[in-house]
Amino acid sequence: MLFQQGERLGQVFGGTRMQCCLCSEAPDLISHLFFQCPFTISIWFGSKWQVRTDSLPNLDGRELVSWILSTPQLAHCDTEVKRQFTLFGAVVCDKVWKARNGVFYNGDNADPRIVLSQVNTVIAEFTSVENQLVGDSNHVGSLESTNLQRHNLSINGVRIYVDAAFKNGRGTAAIVSRDSNNRILDLVTDSFEASSPLEAEGHALKMGIQLCQGRNWEECSIFSDCQVWVKAVERRKVHTWQLAWLCLSVFNLLSTVHVNVYWTPRVCNKSAHALANWAFRLNLSGPLSI
C-alpha cells in the first residue's frame, strides 16, 4: 500500500499542507490518519480490542507496521491473540485508507461505524475460510485417500488443489497445496478479467502448474473439479476454440514439468472452493500467510 497523503503531495506539487479528509482537524499525516484522527480512534476503541490509539506517539509508516506486528500492549499474550490483533490492525489500516481516498477523490461520506462493520465482516470471512481450511483437513484427507486410490496414486508428494469463482466478467482462482501429511503449504489467489467460468477454471489450473514449476517440485499432482479441463489435458486437445490460447498455454507449461492432472469431486476440493469464493468477494490476489 503506497500512502500518498497531503504532506507528501504538498512536497511534490507545492502549496499548503492538506488537512485530514476525515476530520479536517489536523494535517494529513500517516500518524494522524491511522492513530490520532477522531474517525480512526472511534474504530480502534469501538472494536473488541478497545485500544486508545490517541495516546500513542507519532509514528511513521515503518513504525506503524512494527507496532501492528508487535504491539507492546500484547507482549504477554499468546501467539494466537497477537496474530488476531495483527489481522485486525492490517484490515483497519486498509479500510481507513480506502475511506480516506473515497472522501478525497470521490467526495464520499465516511462513517466510522460502517468502516468498523466492514472490518469485522472481512475478519469474520477470513476466519471462516481459515477454519474451514483447517477443519476440513482430516475429513477431506479421508475422502482424498479414496479418490487417490481410484486413480491408483501414491499419497506421497505435493498435491495442489485448484478452483475458481466467476461472475460478470471477473474471475478469481485459488490454489491450496498440501504435503504428504495433508499439511497446507500454500494458499494463493488471483483475481482477473475472464469471459466464462471455464476460462477461470483454466486460469486456476495454469496457476497450479506454475506454482509447481516455480517450486521445482518433482513429484506433484494437481486436482481440479472441472472435468472439461482435466479431459483436455489428458488428451492434449483444445476443448473450445474460444479458449485455444489458454489450452495451448497450459499444454506448453505441462511439457516443462513432471505434473499429473486429475479430476476430483467437489467434496474433495472444498478448501480451494471456499478460498476462491472468499477471495472473489474481496477481489484479492497474491499469496496468503499461513
VMD Tcl script that draws the C-alpha trace (Angstrom):
set ca {
  {0.00 0.00 0.00}
  {1.50 3.34 -1.08}
  {0.50 6.19 1.21}
  {0.45 9.39 -0.86}
  {-1.02 11.77 1.71}
  {-1.41 15.52 1.82}
  {2.02 16.01 3.35}
  {3.74 14.11 0.55}
  {1.53 15.59 -2.18}
  {2.34 19.05 -0.92}
  {6.07 18.34 -1.18}
  {5.66 17.08 -4.74}
  {3.24 19.61 -6.14}
  {3.76 22.55 -3.82}
  {1.11 24.52 -1.99}
  {-0.10 24.42 1.57}
  {-0.24 21.28 3.69}
  {-3.56 19.48 3.23}
  {-5.81 18.79 6.18}
  {-7.11 15.33 7.07}
  {-10.02 14.38 4.82}
  {-11.85 12.56 7.60}
  {-11.84 15.19 10.35}
  {-10.31 18.43 8.95}
  {-8.70 18.97 12.35}
  {-5.04 18.15 11.64}
  {-2.54 17.75 8.79}
  {-2.96 14.70 6.56}
  {-0.18 12.57 8.07}
  {0.14 8.81 8.48}
  {0.40 9.01 12.27}
  {-2.73 11.16 12.42}
  {-4.81 9.18 9.91}
  {-4.25 5.74 11.44}
  {-3.97 6.60 15.14}
  {-4.96 10.14 16.16}
  {-7.82 11.06 13.84}
  {-11.17 11.02 15.76}
  {-12.59 8.93 12.91}
  {-9.98 6.19 13.37}
  {-9.84 6.47 17.17}
  {-13.53 5.53 17.30}
  {-12.82 2.43 15.20}
  {-9.91 1.22 17.32}
  {-11.70 1.92 20.60}
  {-15.06 0.65 19.34}
  {-13.58 -2.74 18.50}
  {-13.22 -5.64 20.90}
  {-9.62 -4.55 21.46}
  {-10.64 -1.09 22.81}
  {-7.25 0.40 22.00}
  {-6.69 4.09 22.85}
  {-4.54 4.97 19.86}
  {-4.70 8.70 20.61}
  {-2.25 8.06 23.45}
  {0.38 6.63 21.10}
  {3.34 8.74 19.87}
  {3.63 9.92 16.29}
  {4.66 7.01 14.09}
  {5.95 6.90 10.54}
  {4.99 4.15 8.09}
  {7.67 1.70 9.19}
  {6.91 2.25 12.88}
  {3.21 1.81 12.19}
  {3.77 -1.64 10.69}
  {6.11 -2.58 13.54}
  {3.51 -1.58 16.14}
  {0.77 -3.63 14.47}
  {3.03 -6.67 14.20}
  {4.35 -6.50 17.77}
  {2.36 -4.08 19.89}
  {3.81 -3.81 23.44}
  {0.30 -3.93 24.92}
  {0.08 -7.62 23.95}
  {3.60 -8.62 24.96}
  {2.34 -11.16 27.49}
  {-0.42 -12.61 25.31}
  {-0.17 -15.89 23.44}
  {0.70 -16.14 19.75}
  {-2.88 -16.60 18.57}
  {-4.07 -13.39 20.26}
  {-1.18 -11.48 18.72}
  {-2.00 -12.93 15.31}
  {-5.64 -11.88 15.62}
  {-4.63 -8.35 16.58}
  {-2.23 -8.11 13.64}
  {-5.01 -9.18 11.30}
  {-7.36 -6.61 12.82}
  {-4.78 -3.81 12.59}
  {-3.97 -4.60 8.96}
  {-7.65 -4.61 7.96}
  {-8.32 -1.37 9.87}
  {-5.49 0.39 8.02}
  {-6.75 -0.91 4.68}
  {-10.36 0.16 5.29}
  {-9.46 3.55 6.78}
  {-7.16 4.26 3.85}
  {-9.91 3.37 1.38}
  {-12.41 5.53 3.30}
  {-9.97 8.42 3.22}
  {-9.46 8.03 -0.53}
  {-13.21 7.81 -1.08}
  {-13.63 11.19 0.59}
  {-10.60 12.73 -1.11}
  {-11.25 11.54 -4.67}
  {-15.00 10.96 -4.82}
  {-16.46 13.19 -2.13}
  {-17.93 10.18 -0.30}
  {-19.38 10.42 3.19}
  {-17.35 8.26 5.56}
  {-18.89 6.76 8.69}
  {-16.59 5.07 11.25}
  {-19.40 2.73 12.31}
  {-19.74 1.46 8.75}
  {-15.96 1.08 8.42}
  {-15.78 -0.90 11.68}
  {-18.59 -3.13 10.42}
  {-16.64 -3.69 7.19}
  {-13.53 -4.57 9.18}
  {-15.41 -7.10 11.29}
  {-17.02 -8.62 8.20}
  {-13.67 -9.13 6.47}
  {-12.15 -10.69 9.59}
  {-15.17 -12.97 10.09}
  {-14.96 -14.16 6.47}
  {-11.22 -14.72 6.74}
  {-11.65 -16.67 9.98}
  {-14.44 -18.76 8.45}
  {-12.29 -19.71 5.46}
  {-9.29 -20.35 7.71}
  {-11.31 -22.62 9.99}
  {-12.70 -24.50 7.00}
  {-9.21 -25.00 5.61}
  {-8.04 -26.43 8.92}
  {-11.25 -28.16 9.95}
  {-11.73 -29.90 6.63}
  {-8.22 -31.32 6.71}
  {-8.98 -34.67 8.35}
  {-12.37 -35.14 6.67}
  {-11.10 -34.20 3.23}
  {-7.94 -36.21 3.80}
  {-10.01 -39.37 4.17}
  {-12.05 -38.59 1.05}
  {-8.89 -37.72 -0.86}
  {-7.36 -41.05 0.08}
  {-10.33 -42.80 -1.53}
  {-10.01 -40.59 -4.58}
  {-6.27 -41.26 -4.83}
  {-6.92 -44.99 -4.64}
  {-9.39 -44.60 -7.51}
  {-6.52 -43.17 -9.57}
  {-4.07 -45.80 -8.24}
  {-1.92 -42.96 -6.88}
  {0.51 -42.83 -4.01}
  {-0.28 -40.22 -1.36}
  {3.38 -39.18 -1.38}
  {4.44 -35.89 -2.91}
  {2.82 -32.49 -3.12}
  {-0.85 -32.20 -4.02}
  {-2.22 -28.97 -5.47}
  {-5.95 -28.31 -5.39}
  {-7.28 -25.64 -7.74}
  {-10.65 -23.98 -8.19}
  {-12.14 -20.72 -9.43}
  {-15.09 -18.39 -8.94}
  {-16.64 -16.35 -11.75}
  {-19.32 -13.70 -12.18}
  {-19.98 -10.77 -14.52}
  {-16.71 -10.91 -16.41}
  {-14.49 -11.33 -13.38}
  {-12.80 -14.46 -12.09}
  {-10.75 -15.44 -9.07}
  {-8.54 -18.53 -9.00}
  {-7.40 -20.22 -5.81}
  {-4.71 -22.75 -5.01}
  {-4.28 -24.88 -1.91}
  {-1.16 -27.03 -1.86}
  {-0.62 -29.80 0.69}
  {2.24 -32.09 1.58}
  {2.01 -35.86 2.03}
  {0.82 -35.34 5.62}
  {-2.05 -33.14 4.41}
  {-0.47 -30.01 5.86}
  {-1.12 -26.81 3.93}
  {1.95 -25.43 2.16}
  {0.49 -22.59 0.10}
  {-2.65 -20.52 -0.19}
  {-2.60 -18.43 -3.36}
  {-5.32 -16.38 -5.07}
  {-5.51 -14.31 -8.22}
  {-8.32 -12.04 -9.47}
  {-8.61 -11.23 -13.17}
  {-10.94 -10.46 -16.05}
  {-12.48 -13.56 -17.64}
  {-15.07 -14.38 -20.27}
  {-16.52 -17.52 -18.72}
  {-16.36 -19.91 -15.76}
  {-14.38 -22.28 -17.99}
  {-11.71 -19.65 -18.58}
  {-11.49 -19.01 -14.84}
  {-11.06 -22.74 -14.15}
  {-8.32 -22.91 -16.80}
  {-6.55 -19.97 -15.21}
  {-6.61 -21.78 -11.86}
  {-5.14 -24.91 -13.44}
  {-2.41 -22.84 -15.09}
  {-1.59 -21.21 -11.74}
  {-1.23 -24.63 -10.15}
  {1.23 -25.75 -12.82}
  {3.19 -22.52 -12.47}
  {3.40 -23.00 -8.70}
  {4.83 -26.49 -9.18}
  {7.27 -25.15 -11.75}
  {8.36 -22.26 -9.57}
  {8.95 -24.51 -6.56}
  {10.77 -27.16 -8.60}
  {8.56 -29.88 -7.14}
  {9.49 -33.15 -8.84}
  {6.59 -35.21 -7.55}
  {3.39 -33.22 -7.84}
  {-0.26 -33.93 -8.61}
  {-2.85 -31.29 -9.44}
  {-6.53 -31.85 -8.70}
  {-9.38 -29.94 -10.31}
  {-13.14 -30.50 -10.12}
  {-13.54 -29.24 -13.71}
  {-13.84 -32.36 -15.90}
  {-13.65 -30.37 -19.14}
  {-10.15 -29.14 -18.35}
  {-8.94 -32.45 -16.95}
  {-10.06 -34.28 -20.10}
  {-8.47 -31.62 -22.31}
  {-5.16 -32.12 -20.51}
  {-5.40 -35.93 -20.72}
  {-5.99 -35.78 -24.47}
  {-3.87 -32.68 -25.13}
  {-6.82 -31.43 -27.13}
  {-8.31 -27.93 -27.25}
  {-11.84 -28.21 -25.86}
  {-13.19 -24.96 -27.33}
  {-11.71 -22.61 -29.89}
  {-12.51 -19.52 -27.81}
  {-10.01 -20.74 -25.22}
  {-7.47 -22.24 -27.60}
  {-4.86 -19.73 -26.43}
  {-5.30 -20.82 -22.81}
  {-5.33 -24.52 -23.67}
  {-2.09 -24.21 -25.61}
  {-0.52 -22.24 -22.77}
  {-1.45 -24.97 -20.28}
  {-0.19 -27.73 -22.59}
  {3.09 -25.89 -23.09}
  {3.60 -25.49 -19.34}
  {2.89 -29.19 -18.77}
  {5.65 -30.08 -21.22}
  {8.20 -28.37 -18.96}
  {7.35 -30.05 -15.65}
  {6.53 -33.52 -14.38}
  {2.97 -32.94 -13.21}
  {-0.11 -35.14 -13.32}
  {-3.57 -33.58 -13.50}
  {-6.56 -35.45 -12.09}
  {-10.25 -34.83 -11.65}
  {-11.56 -34.74 -8.10}
  {-15.15 -34.36 -6.89}
  {-16.14 -31.01 -5.36}
  {-16.41 -32.57 -1.91}
  {-12.65 -33.27 -2.08}
  {-11.92 -29.75 -3.26}
  {-13.80 -27.77 -0.62}
  {-10.77 -25.86 0.64}
  {-9.84 -24.42 -2.76}
  {-13.53 -23.78 -3.49}
  {-14.02 -21.82 -0.25}
  {-10.81 -19.87 -0.77}
  {-11.80 -18.92 -4.34}
  {-15.22 -17.66 -3.27}
  {-13.82 -15.66 -0.35}
  {-11.06 -14.09 -2.44}
  {-13.59 -13.30 -5.19}
  {-15.79 -11.31 -2.80}
  {-12.78 -9.29 -1.62}
  {-11.09 -9.11 -5.04}
  {-7.84 -10.46 -3.57}
  {-4.70 -11.51 -5.38}
  {-1.45 -12.97 -4.13}
  {-0.20 -15.47 -1.55}
  {-1.77 -15.60 1.91}
  {0.22 -16.15 5.06}
  {-0.36 -19.43 6.84}
}
mol new
graphics top color blue
foreach p $ca { graphics top sphere $p radius 0.5 }
foreach p [lrange $ca 0 end-1] q [lrange $ca 1 end] { graphics top cylinder $p $q radius 0.2 }
display resetview
